[in-house]
Amino acid sequence: MSQKILVTGGAGYIGSHTSVVLQNSGYDVHIIDNLANASPDVVNNIAKITGIEPTFTNLDLCDADALHAYFLKHQHFAGVIHFAAHKSVSESARKPLHYYHNNLLGLINILEEMGRTDCRNLVFSSSCTVYGQPDHLPVAEDAPLKKAASPYGNTKKICEDIITDQAANKQVRAISLRYFNPTGAHDSACIGEMPMDTPNNLVPYLTQTSIGKREQLRVFGSDYNTPDGSGIRDYIHVMDLANAHLSALERLSEKRNEKNPEVFNLGTGQGYSVLDVIWTFERVTGVKVNYTIAQRRPGDIEKVWADPSRANKALNWHTRYSLEEMLESAWIWELTMKAKQETPQQ
């Protein structure tokens, strides 16, 4: 009998790709998502890729009573992969209480139910924002955590602290995965990044501008201490990221973790500036991008990229996709969505 895994936020961008990887590896995937930033079609598209429809429930993790009823009905989870959270740096600066309420309460409620049902294994979706602007690059897991540059980043740090305290009481075995910048789409172009509103991340805004959904892409900041003045990030393909979640879950299930909790950086170890990404996209696709230079955004940091060596060794995990492949897959996904929208409904 296959192991049951709960994926919170599983209809979202990273959650859907991870659900595909889990199903293809033989797990019985159950998804909770309130569809605040995801389409219900995603569950059907996961089934198109894998041939198996995951068990889906529309539920808000902040509704403690509804979550408790859910766990009473669906028991015996072997593990939880927790994605569900608000994730925009810029929006969190405008709506800090909204972020603290949603991101912290959602995690607390999940941990409560895991404790009640003796579900011990948790893979947590964290972020490189916990490092702020690091003193040394590439940034490793033992780098000091700086004061968060945004409420979003602070929620991730506080969530990691909550997990650490819960693990100290032997209530949970946990791995926190600190993502750098996920991008790209599944090779099938059935699932990809699909923001419900204006994109907050560079690549979907780039593809939406290039296809005509957005008038112009703004590059926030031209005076950073970087070779071209624009901010530098470490971009990672979403399928590389999804495979890391499978490796982390198996490490916990097999009790191979060396301490509790463990933390791993997920990135390629290579930094690219915003202008690097734009110019690479133009080269790969042959599409000219309409962009302009704008002032810096609150909460953004200058440059950061990962030292992924700990994850490479402990999780036996390595990235496979180049920046060119990431951008090409994101563009194919954008073209596929446009074609679907233009196809008359039967």
Secondary structure, 3 states (H helix, E strand, C coil): CCCEEEEECCCCHHHHHHHHHHHHCCCEEEEEECCCCCCCHHHHHHHHHHCCCCEEEECCCCCHHHHHHHHHHCCCCCEEEECCCCCCHHHHHHCHHHHHHHHHHHHHHHHHHHHHCCCCEEEEEEEHHHHCCCCCCCECCCCCCCCCCCHHHHHHHHHHHHHHHHHHCCCCEEEEEEECEEECCCCCCCCCCCCCCCCCCHHHHHHHHHHCCCCCEEEECCCCCCCCCCCEECEEEHHHHHHHHHHHHHHHHCCCCCCCCEEEEECCCCCEEHHHHHHHHHHHHCCCCCEEEECCCCCCCCECCECCHHHHHHCCCCCCCCHHHHHHHHHHHHHHHHHHHHCCCC
